[in-house]
Amino acid sequence: MDLINSTPYKISKAEDPFYIVKEEIQDSIDKLQASFHQWERIPPGTGEQVHLTKDLLASCESIDWQVDELDKAISVAARDPSWYGIDEVELESRRKWTTNARIQVADVKKAVGAGKENDGSASVIASESDRQTLLIKQQDEELDELSASVQRIGGVGLTIHEELIAQKILDELGTEMDSTKNQMDFVQRKMAIVMKAAGAKGQIMIIIFFLVLFIILFILVFFT
C-alpha cells in the first residue's frame, strides 16, 4: 500500500491542472486580441476608445498574473518532473508557452499604452491650441472695442470743434451787427438834423441820398 502511494501517478492532459489553466488563459488572450483589434478601428480620442483602453490594460494585468502563477507551478514541477509524470521535454514546452503568452500580452500592452500617451499628447496640444485661439479672439475683441472708443472720442472732438467755430462766427456776426447798428443810429440822427433844416424838396433828395448810402453800406458789410 505504501509503495502504491509513493508511486507517481501519470495523468492525462484533460486531467492535468496545467492544461486546464492554460486553456483558460488562452481563452482570455484570444478575447484580449479581439478587443485589441476592435480598439485599433476606433477613432483616437473618443470616449469609446478611452473606455476600451482601460479594459484592455486591466485584462493585460490579469493575464500577466495568471501566467505568473502558472510559471510558479511549472517551477514546482521542475524540481521532480517524474513525480508529476512529466519529463524535461514537457517542461520546456510549458515554459515556451508561458513565454509566448507573455509576449502576446506585452505587445498589446505596449501598443495600447503608446496610443494612450499619444491621445494624452494630442489632448494637451488641442487644449493649448484652443487656449491660443481663445486668447487671440479676446485680443481681437479688445482691439475692436479700443478702435470704437477712439472713433467715439474723435467724433466728440470734431463736434466740439465745429461748435467752437460756429460760436466764433456768431460772436463775430454779433460784433458786426452792433457796429452796423451804431452806424445806422448815427446816420439816422444826421438825417433828422439835415431834414429838419431843409425844405420838403430837400428832404426828399436827402432821403434818396441816404437810402442809396444805406444800400451801399449794407452791401459793404454783408457781401465783402
C-alpha positions, 0 to 999 in steps of 0.5 A, a space after each residue: 500500500 505504501 509503495 502504491 502511494 509513493 508511486 507517481 501517478 501519470 495523468 492525462 492532459 484533460 486531467 492535468 491542472 496545467 492544461 486546464 489553466 492554460 486553456 483558460 488563459 488562452 481563452 482570455 488572450 484570444 478575447 484580449 486580441 479581439 478587443 485589441 483589434 476592435 480598439 485599433 478601428 476606433 477613432 483616437 480620442 473618443 470616449 469609446 476608445 478611452 473606455 476600451 483602453 482601460 479594459 484592455 490594460 486591466 485584462 493585460 494585468 490579469 493575464 500577466 498574473 495568471 501566467 505568473 502563477 502558472 510559471 510558479 507551478 511549472 517551477 514546482 514541477 521542475 524540481 521532480 518532473 517524474 513525480 508529476 509524470 512529466 519529463 524535461 521535454 514537457 517542461 520546456 514546452 510549458 515554459 515556451 508557452 508561458 513565454 509566448 503568452 507573455 509576449 502576446 500580452 506585452 505587445 498589446 500592452 505596449 501598443 495600447 499604452 503608446 496610443 494612450 500617451 499619444 491621445 494624452 499628447 494630442 489632448 494637451 496640444 488641442 487644449 493649448 491650441 484652443 487656449 491660443 485661439 481663445 486668447 487671440 479672439 479676446 485680443 481681437 475683441 479688445 482691439 475692436 472695442 479700443 478702435 470704437 472708443 477712439 472713433 467715439 472720442 474723435 467724433 466728440 472732438 470734431 463736434 466740439 470743434 465745429 461748435 467752437 467755430 460756429 460760436 466764433 462766427 456768431 460772436 463775430 456776426 454779433 460784433 458786426 451787427 452792433 457796429 452796423 447798428 451804431 452806424 445806422 443810429 448815427 446816420 439816422 440822427 444826421 438825417 433828422 438834423 439835415 431834414 429838419 433844416 431843409 425844405 420838403 424838396 430837400 428832404 426828399 433828395 436827402 432821403 434818396 441820398 441816404 437810402 442809396 448810402 444805406 444800400 451801399 453800406 449794407 452791401 459793404 458789410 454783408 457781401 465783402 
